[in-house]
Amino acid sequence: MVNAYRPSTIDEALRIRNETKALPLAGGTDLMVRYKNWAGLPPKFSQPVMFVAHLHELKGIEVEGDELIIRSATTLTELLKDGRVPEVLKLAVKEMASPLVRNIATIGGNICNASPAGDTLPPLYALDAKVVLRSVEGERTVPIEDFITGPGQTVLKENEILCEIRIPMDEFDSIFYRKVGTRRANALSKVSFVGLKNLQGDRIDDIRIAFGAVAPTVVRSRDAEKMLKGIKIDEIEQIYPSIEAKYAELIRPIDDQRSTAEYRKIVSLRLLRFFLLGKAD
Amino acid sequence: MEISKAIRRVDNDEKVSGIAKFIADVKLEGMLYAKTLRSTRPRARIKSIKIPKLPNGYFIVDKNDVPANNRVKLIFTDQPFFAEDVVNYIGEPILLVVGPDKAKVLEILEQIEVEYEDLEPIFTIEDAESGTKPPIFGDDNLFADYEFTKGDPDAAFARAYRIIEGEYRTGIQEHIYLEPQGMLATYEDGTVTVYGSMQCPFYVKNALVYALGWPEDRVRVVQTTTGGGFGGKEDYPSLIAGHAAFAAIKTGRPVQLILDRTEDIEATTKRHPSIIRHRTALDASGRIIAMEIDIKLDGGAYATLSPVVLQRSMFVSTGPYHIPNVRVRGRAYATNNVPRTAFRGFGAPQSIFAVEMHMTNIAEALGENPIDFKMRYFLKKGDDTATGGSVHTDVKLDEMTRQVIEMSNFYEKFERFRKEKGDTVLRGIGFSAFLHGCGFTGKGEEVIKATAKLRRRDDGKVEILVSSVEIGQGAQTTLRKIVAFALGIPMEDVVYENPDTSRVPDSGPTVASRTVIIVGGLLEQAAKELKARWNESGEIEVIKTYRHPEYVRWDDEKFVGDAYPEYSWGVNVAEVEVDPVTFEVRVKKVWGVYDVGTPLDERVVRGQLEGGIVQAVGYATIEVMESKNGKLMQNTITDYIIPTSIDAPEIETRLVVSPYPYGPFGAKCLGELPMVGCAPAVAAAIQHALGLKVDEIPARPELLLKKWLEKSR
């Protein structure tokens, strides 16, 4: 048995977190599964638990300057209902789990769970999102790719809570998202792909590419993106082999109960080719 | 017919509202909980089991607590209730920990140490065939090895102009009934009573009587509201009913044993994976003159129902086609996998997949449209079946096929999709035709001699007394309708309670799509007799025992004659979209035309058809279950994927009726038919979309991509 806390303010939550290292639990859609027990028994948590989904300081979406701020206990359903949330993030959220799960699952939970197959992550990487971490000692802001260090691993300290996600309000002409799941709903990703593109005339002005579920963390290559920037659309084909080689090096999937390493790798590159060249073969 | 009109299902409200009590909802005073210690090794000798000191009120129940025979009685008695000196699959029960507090029970369970000495495991059919490892079952490691011949296949192959061969594979399928398995046993006044989720109360009772060595009147089995079965609750409940009963007898307290979902997936039975080889002899005009079929099933660690599953698989292995010369060989191998047993279709989905894909491939090899090719071989009334029996009633496959072609616009799409080369979608359309033998296979009905009873009670109500159960398929509604219509009384005046073996005769198990055609047939006869005696005063009881129609001939040694008294028929067309980038398959629409005889309730029939189609779509495309060193990789419903409502295709079905004179109101069999034949329509559609052979299901994207790359090379 472990203690469970229900703070009424974020300050109280930070204090409890500091004193007890209690595990923040928002929607619980990952944690309750991870710690599930024989039916009829409480879940097998190994550390104190703190409920945070009700804290109003962790709820809501707002714009500050040229950044969109999404507070961490915002549910997936709430993201879908907000007109300011980037389209590519919505495309990913729409294909996550089921309406029931989306009603309680939170964006902060999906980030902190740090699953290689976490579906909000590839869009957040591509959008250059940052996370704001708070503790009784203060606050720090960390780019999402520095926050997540491996499967289930983050730099979140034992006394910190992830409070906000900050996303630059960039616009993209071309938005491509694909989730390859085992079925069309309520399924974990085998592969996911985000492609964002802005053109100036027939040249690429900005391009962002991210892959999910094919490496310990989301794959994004700023090198490859740099190689593509400034290139004419009809010149992509010439440099495509070197682009593909860059990603092929970074995409290191595994065989597991959902798919094979071979499939994940080949399909990732087929999606890349489809996004950049408009055809897979 | 009036009876065909849909009425509100009698179990509708209590299930939709959540009022219905399942066995896990039942809590009795002083009840204890049981949890199973399971083997973690696929094949090993148990050297020792170290059990911690037990607190007061906690018990271990193991092989030493089985009063007479530590064997689950079924076809063979190879399966122990609790492992003795060896374990043969991961998940095999070794002992139970029983006590009042679940947390404590778990704690004790986790402290038990089993010392194993690993033995050389057999994991696959190929492993088993190689014969290099010590057998698990008998000397040859085969649960069954059969062969039958019709005509002179050797002569036909000798004069063949062309021989077309193919090998087809099907995967493991998990039942995923909504309600996991569970039992509750009590022991009072020298009688043990087991309540639980089950398809076959008398299988459970007979298994208990054998294990306990007690007289029949000290063993009682009561079915509780059962949340689906699909064959998974045919024989498996006998095993855990034994566990709960032994525990109740040992402790003198009620004991509840409920499997959690993951435990249920890991430890309970599955559909047999198969490897099926076809050789077909054609004459110079392209006409089929003989078929040779070799069926291999992976039976898992214990025999369960494998021999009969194999028989059904073999008996329908030439599909709904009239083939003059036939040889069929079948083998069911023992492996160190979780046992395989009954699953909706009972061996037929495997062999129908193989024959349908093979017939499609022959048509392609001959440059013919698969439908036109298949239609030429459709069985007709009077034709002989694969086993040399006879088709005794009208077959309406031609008409059904014409309807499904028109409904789906098959020919036009077949040509159009072939020419389309989409960058974002590839479309395909496929056809399948199939049959299902009604009732038990071979001598089954003769052995079980189903008995049904109708009683007009003093209160004027008529009670159905049978051992057939409602498992979601609609038996409560359909059997009541048969009696109400035959007697001309209101539905509300017909009583049909969940069977209790101390009150009902043995009408056989709720399996093999036999509940309506066999048990319903007996109830119709009983109702007619009761109607004739209606003016008698007081309570009236009418008992009927099943006998096959006069014409049925069956030689159970040679497998010659009528393997089934009657058949139901079906045709499907499936339309799919395949993503050419990822090879994900979307089954867009399935059309089906079926002959199940007279429908006894059109909505119940539609429910069975649509449910069966969706289950078959899962089987054909996404239901992947792999075993790595005997351990199932997909052991949760997160990882073992069945279709959700948005994966389910649009479905359009129609019925064509060729009534069965011996079925109630002309009804035939229904439940399994839609599961039996839809997978090959889906696979043929994928084959059509991609232009490559789909000889294996599930046709998961990983497999399709691999084949695509091989083809492009």
Interface residues (C-beta under 8 A of the other chain):
Chain A: V33 N37 W38 A39 G40 L41 S98 R178 V180 T182 R183 R184 A185 N186 A187 L188 V191 D256 Q257 R258 S259 T260 E262 Y263 I266 V267 R270 L271 F274 G278 K279 A280 D281
Chain B: A24 K35 K102 A103 L106 I258 D260 D423 P580 V581 T582 F583 E584 R586 I622 V624 E626 M633 Q634 T638 D639 I641 P643 T644 I646 D647 P701 E702 L705 K706 L709 S712
